[in-house]
Amino acid sequence: MIESILLNKLYDSNKTLTDKAIRSRLSRARSAEKILGYSLDYAVSTNDRMHESLSILKGHDTRGNLQNALRWYYKAKLNKEFPRLSDYELIKRAALPATIPSEARQSVYCKAEN
């Protein structure tokens, strides 16, 4: 994680954050890296990795603080917000091509001929 990126985003935030709040978010970001076993830069490098990382942190974080720190970093690096986990799953499902297995296609054609 490049801490200066996160620090700049926290200080430039529309929310007025105290120094303690900023230190807490940095601390949680470091904790998230320890739990994940890889850097937050890697976690935010693709949307699928971000989703996977948030899902992992969800199991370790009952209040959502670690996920929040990762979301802040995503926003700082990419200048956009990551959707909620459930929304991302819907988006991902909608992007999958609707394919019909060949057996199903054959049975449809056979019924049509009769």
C-alpha positions in Angstrom: 0.0 0.0 0.0 1.2 3.5 -0.8 0.2 5.3 2.4 0.6 8.8 0.9 -2.2 8.0 -1.6 -4.6 7.0 1.1 -3.5 9.9 3.4 -4.1 12.5 0.6 -7.6 11.1 -0.1 -8.5 11.1 3.6 -7.3 14.7 4.0 -9.1 15.8 0.8 -12.3 14.1 1.7 -15.6 16.0 1.9 -16.0 14.6 5.3 -14.1 16.4 8.0 -12.0 13.7 9.6 -10.0 14.1 12.8 -6.4 13.1 12.9 -7.5 10.2 15.1 -10.0 9.0 12.5 -7.3 9.2 9.8 -4.8 7.3 11.9 -7.5 4.6 12.5 -8.2 4.2 8.8 -4.4 3.8 8.1 -4.1 1.3 10.9 -7.1 -0.7 9.6 -5.6 -0.6 6.1 -2.4 -2.1 7.4 -4.4 -4.7 9.3 -6.3 -5.6 6.1 -3.0 -6.2 4.4 -1.9 -8.6 7.1 -5.1 -10.5 7.0 -5.1 -10.7 3.2 -1.5 -11.6 2.9 -0.9 -9.2 0.0 -0.8 -5.5 -0.6 -3.8 -3.3 -1.0 -2.4 -2.3 -4.4 -2.8 -5.9 -5.5 -6.3 -6.1 -3.9 -7.5 -3.1 -6.0 -5.8 -4.1 -9.2 -8.9 -5.8 -10.6 -12.5 -5.7 -9.7 -12.6 -9.5 -9.2 -9.6 -9.2 -6.7 -11.3 -6.3 -5.0 -14.5 -8.4 -4.6 -12.5 -11.4 -3.3 -10.6 -9.3 -0.9 -13.7 -7.7 0.5 -15.3 -11.1 0.9 -12.2 -12.3 2.8 -12.2 -9.3 5.1 -16.0 -9.7 5.7 -15.2 -12.9 7.5 -12.7 -11.2 9.8 -14.5 -7.9 10.4 -17.9 -7.8 12.1 -18.2 -4.0 12.0 -17.0 -3.5 8.4 -14.0 -1.3 9.4 -11.4 -3.3 7.5 -13.6 -3.4 4.4 -14.1 0.4 4.7 -10.4 0.9 4.8 -10.0 -1.1 1.6 -12.8 0.8 0.0 -11.1 4.1 0.9 -7.9 2.8 -0.7 -9.8 1.7 -3.9 -11.4 5.1 -4.1 -8.0 6.8 -3.6 -6.2 4.8 -6.2 -9.0 4.6 -8.9 -11.0 7.7 -8.1 -14.3 5.8 -8.1 -16.2 3.8 -5.6 -16.6 0.0 -5.6 -20.2 -1.2 -5.5 -21.6 -3.2 -2.6 -20.7 -6.9 -2.7 -24.3 -7.9 -3.6 -24.5 -5.3 -6.3 -21.2 -6.4 -7.8 -22.4 -10.0 -7.9 -25.5 -8.9 -9.8 -23.4 -6.9 -12.2 -21.0 -9.8 -12.7 -23.9 -12.2 -13.3 -25.6 -9.9 -15.8 -22.3 -9.6 -17.8 -22.1 -13.4 -18.3 -23.2 -14.6 -21.7 -26.5 -16.5 -21.7 -25.5 -19.7 -23.3 -27.7 -22.7 -23.9 -26.0 -26.1 -23.6 -26.0 -28.0 -26.9 -28.2 -30.8 -25.5 -30.9 -28.3 -24.6 -30.8 -26.7 -28.0 -31.2 -30.1 -29.7 -34.2 -31.1 -27.6 -35.8 -27.8 -28.5 -35.2 -28.3 -32.2 -36.5 -31.9 -32.0 -39.7 -30.8 -30.3 -40.3 -28.1 -32.9 -40.0 -30.6 -35.8 -42.7 -32.9 -34.3 
